[in-house]
């Protein structure tokens, strides 16, 4: 009974925090109803894997050994991957209690598991019964009570959540369900998305996309489905971000999604792109150096083990966390795509706290559904004038982001 009460309390806390970030319309309006439906969908696990490219991130952030990073946690892949750049500290915050529990599990595993093979089996393969035994004997004693209760609690099927690591955790969560549904729709038209992964050259990847995947976007049912904002909740896209996404191409949301999928399928070798492997194969596959996130690469494991205690994971709102920090005390900020959700007032509060807590030369990195930076005209000029927008570099980072989901990757550097 105590476990059920704790889980219920955690769900309420997540719903309240996400609601405060997402709700911009009256609950009785159509837009308000959609926002509240998204809040309910978002309160469980959304991302077992984060969909921002950490290799691009680390280049943009220019992390040094003195850096204290503040980032949104999400699925934790990037949080742990940043450790490979040897920062002094990382504070990872998230509104979602499931993401907080996943990050704390990953940090404990990085510090405590005996070798890379065990670590990779747990998070790189995530489909072995042995992982549950590893959790029980090696990880459980290292976790706080709230995190233990999350992983030992029951999902909607009545099974303990930790069993997700015995049955492919990457098929779980809101995003995992969305990808699974997309595979199902493709198969209704006789298409197996894994065909892309069988391509041996980038020319063949493009042929598969143009002859097999692209025509699906012209199907009547798919056109109707894409036009429903709720259909993209599985990508973690709230109504406000859906509108921004749809406005990024004259052809509307269908053209935008087709273009993003084309980039994922055609612009990078799929054997070396773990985002493509997850999207088209629903798991990590064998391949080159970057066929897994940096935190799972064998060469980084020893450093990860030593540096894992540098990470602190908090269930918190990003702006509220910064408000409790000293002036000029942080070096790097990663906002993912969270600003797409925000009102003008929320954006100004956030950037006021970033500017107050930033050291000279501090860097802020974020992504947007649409291509342009959303800050000009919305954040007060007095705040924005303190920052240098690296427009040319941002375009380059956007082009090289292998996740291919976002319209823009944006880098701001504090002047002076």
Buried (B, 14 or more C-beta within 10 A) or exposed (E): EEEEEBBEEBBEBBBEBBBEBBBBBEEEEEBBBBBBBBBEBBBBBBBBBBBBBBBBBBBBBBBEEEBBBBBBBBBBBBBBBBBBBBBBBBBBBBBBBBBBBBBBBBBBBBBBBEEBEBBBBBBBBBBBEEBBEBBEEBBBEBBEEBBBBBBBBEEEEEEBBBBBBBBBBBBBBBBBBBBBEBBEBBEEEEBEBBBBBEBEEBEBBBBBBEEBBBEBBEEEEBBEBBEEBBBBBBBBBBBBBBBBBBBBBEEBBBBBBBBBBBBBBBBBBBBBBBBBBBBBBBBBBEBEEBBBBBBBBEEBBEBBBEBBEBBBBBBBBBBBBBEEBEEBBBBBBBBBBBBBBBEEEBBBBBBBBBBBBBBEEBBBBBBBBBBEBBBEEBBEEEBBEBBEBBEEBBBBBBEBBBBBBBBBBBBBBBEE
